[in-house]
Amino acid sequence: MRKAGLLDQKPMTATRRMLETAKNDTGTVKYAQFTYSPSRKYTEYESRYYFRAAPSALQGILEVDLFTRKDLAEGRKEPRFRIFLDYENKDFISWNVTEQKWSRAKIDMIDAGDERYLYSYRGRNYAAETTRKLVNRHLGTGNMQDVETAVFEFQLRVRKEELKSRHRLVTDAIDAYMDTVPGRLPADWMRFINRRVLEKGHCILYDAQSGTGYCTCCRLHVRVPGTVRHNMPGKCTCGSRITYKRWKMQKHITYDTKASLVQKCTDGRSFVYRQFDVSMKAEREKGYIPEITFHENYRKLFAITDGRGPLRETVSCEWGSFRQTGVVRWCGEGTINRGYGYGYSAYARSVLYTSNLKKTLKGTKLQHVPAAEIIKGIEKVNAIAVFGDMGMGFPYEAFWKMGLKRFVLERAERDGANGLVHTDTDARKPWQYLGITKEAMRQAVRLNATGQQLRIIQRAAEAGVKLEDGQILWLDKNVGVSVLMKYFSLHTPHRIIRYMKENAGIPEEGDAGKEKLHLWEDYLDTAGQLHWNLGDRDVFFPQNIQRAHDEAANVFMLEKEKEDAEKMKRSDLIMHGHAKKIKKVFCYRDKKYMIKVPGRYLDFQKEGQAQHNCVATYYEKALKAECIILFIRRRTEPDKQFCTVEIQNTGGRFRIMQNRTAYNEPAPQDAQEFMQKAVKAAQKIADRMPAEEKTEIRIQTAV
């Protein structure tokens, strides 16, 4: 729109009636209610904007001047904005009188210098009858709409026309894909939303005196046991899991979540993943009758290829304002500004509708996979990742039908990623895929084994032994996948487990028992490096773990001191390189503590001697990047030994294995909290690093 001549005509000024009305609008004090924070007091005024309008001196242009209540109440007669609307050529532009600059923003996006929440909704702004008639007649906006709405609708039509011409190549391509999406939802969609998606949000609002309650799921009045308490979980007679809430204990109950649906597109080749925001609100004033709403905000079109491989994604779209045009439509993924910038996707875990999956996947390579049964067992699923994994060759169908349902569910919950279990993707048989015997497979099926239990079975198989069902369950519950399992080939699992119970106090002694168990692992590792005969029962099962641990550590340090000095110098050069990389990540410090990264064997040795621990035996592990050793120092005494820490990496995440002060005592509470913060900070730094640099500081650990 041409700007020349628009400002030649003087702006309109506020009338006496406008000034008086604004001064008399003193507002009403109200309180804004928030779910997780205190209510907020504010003043709501009757009108936010005041308008005057007149035809411009230029042909086909209407000028609408906008005044604010705040300005008028203070006695200012000049408008905030002069809005020029070219109703013949379908265009508009605004002049910001205060800042003396032009703006292409629509009326709903202009900055009027006050907060929107202080006013009533659009439609209650002030304008004289003649002004309203003039604006509606020139803009062709219908039956006497208020001025703001009329201007907004005109500007929105202009933007839509601009969108069609300027971005047609982009929008036409998106629309072509969106036209293949089925227009109907399943017939039982609302039942699915109410029963499954909102299951965690449903409540029974009960009255303790009458012993009755109202269920937000079935919307019936039901009897309530006398033992119920506020916020107690329970189950309604309709079968829904609910939470008991005392009547009138809260003004409203809200629950927000996400639901999704997979359908076959109308082109007969592609599939579409549709994601919805679902909300339920039950207000006390309305008898807690729930109001359920849902809105589709994300779509992903994909194809299921016949070969072995992931899904072939076609296009991903989000519902929102297109490229700052104000036109709400389907846009490319990551192009919607939600108040925290661009580049973010609405895709998220959701509750997936499963009733149509068998029919939808018929004729594809996934038709025999029990996808519906698997996904029903998961609260929220990363549907695209799981369907992609199902197409990659992991034998979901075989494991599920054999009875390893917990193992399959765990994998689906991890978005189809491997867990502890090691697999051979080229194997044909399920037991070969897991690297175990057919007999061990039967045992896993009998236990309906989890991933950790399967890994225990695998480790036993690697050692050439077979564990009893009870031994697997005991190890799973009390120890997990321990490095001690590699010694099953030297001594029977029965004897090793009995030693854990009798000498380490597992599980009765809790954390103290686990510390003894870790000392025993350290001792065996050190003894192995010293080439002691671990097949000897007296060596392998010491009567006093602490004493045996300390003696082995002392012998190890003496042996280490005898090593060739040149060899140690070469090792220290490697260790120094490790330390430089580790310092990039573990650089956290606070007012009390700091971290020191050892870079040579002498650092390990001095730490071990001062702390009376076996950290020197970890030098070889740290040298091979199997672990990270850190020293915590007080900032006031940076050279004085305080705490020794071992860090390992499990599944790409840093984890504190040990944090001890002198004589292997647990670190003080504040030092433990400091190290937890340091690990979180290090994880954030590592996650932001480029892939090649991240690989350099990653620790290789074998479970």
Secondary structure, DSSP 8 states (H G I E B T S, - for coil): ---TTTTSS------HHHHHHHHH---EEEEE--SSS--EEEEEBS-SEEEEEEE-SSTTEEEEEEEEHHHHHTT--S-SEEEEEETTTTEEEEEETTTTEEE---TTT---SS-GGGB--TT--EE-HHHHHHHHHHHT--S---HHHHHHHHHHHHHHHHHHHHSHHHHHHHHHHHTTS-S---TTHHHHIIIIITGGG-EEEEETTTTEEEETTT--EEE--TT--TT-EEE-TTS-EEEEEETTSSSEEEEEEEEEEEEE-TTSS-EEEEEEEEEEEEEGGGTT--EEEEEEEEEEEEE--SSSS--EEEEEEEEEE-TTS--EEEEETT----SS-SS------BEE--TTHHHHTTTSTTTTS-HHHHHHTSSSB-HHHHHHHHTTT--HHHHHHHT-HHHHHHHHHTTT---S----TT-SSHHHHHT--HHHHHHHHHHT--HHHHHHHHHHHHTT----HHHHHHHHHHT-S-GGGGGGGTS-HHHHHHHHHHHS-TTTTTHHHHHHHHHHHHHHHHHHHTT--TTSHHHHS-S-HHHHHHHHHHHHHHHHHTS-HHHHHHHHHHHHHHHHHHHHH-----SSEEEE---SHHHHHHHHHHHTS-GGGGHHHHHTTS-EEEEEEETTBTTS--EEEEEEEETTEEEEEEEE-GGG-B--HHHHHHHHHHHHHHHHHHHHS-HHHHHHH------
